[in-house]
């Protein structure tokens, strides 16, 4: 069985294409032949060693937290050979070997059926980065979104940015705004149907938001980028607005003007899935899957697959299996 494994913490160059034995099944487990796997910034965080379990004892490790595949064998009554399934296991790619391999043995509780209307690329992209779920929960549970409000989700090339924009439009946002780091990426995003994309090589985030909103600012920011954009995101808020910080692709440290918090009566929330009960996450997951099945999740559902990589075609060693608009 082919797998992508790293034996030292570091950058993409630590990934190795290796041959390993196919995993054996235990009672209650399902053997999945992986078709498409997800790649997201957290995979890089783990491989680089910037997490609590980055110890020599946790190596070697097969990366990849999520993916999509077909059941090849089953010791569980919940799944049959041939079922198409979402794959996400406890500690996958972190404290246990993950999805970047041809076959995964996972507990049945870690799998769920993929609706017939969703192809493998869409399925893996749906899980990678958890952008749809993050966007939906951030908007509805933390920011208390109301139809007609304006939403900013920086980073159209990231899962949180792209997919929050799609969710916001589906929920009835009057404006759903994102950003790109270059004119080329901004044009690619607009060509895919994302109308309000700020080209950060031509104007600042605040300038772009104020131009698009005619000086009003945005009601909600769902920020998966952070870093230097955090201060500008706060400055772009309308009075009484909310910033939900959901990631740090642009850096972990930020400078903010505290008067933007005070004078705008801003609310700042940190996003983590542990905030929500199991039933809340399950309900959100069901809702967003319905959006995907209806084809109403965004202007171009074909873009979703760009967060996924077909494991047989690419080694993942170069980091090439990412969206072309990556910020």
WOZI-V505528 format. One record per helix or strand of 2 or more residues. SS is the DSSP state (a for helix, b for strand). FROM is the first residue (numbers start at 1). LEN is the number of residues. Records with the same first field share a line. If there is no record, write none. Layout:
# WOZI-V505528
SS=FROM-LEN + FROM-LEN
This chain:
# WOZI-V505528
b=2-5 + 15-5 + 29-10 + 61-2 + 66-9 + 84-5 + 103-5 + 111-3 + 150-3 + 175-6 + 196-4 + 218-6 + 237-9 + 267-4 + 308-3
a=12-3 + 41-8 + 56-3 + 108-3 + 120-23 + 159-13 + 183-9 + 205-8 + 229-7 + 258-6 + 273-3 + 278-17 + 301-7
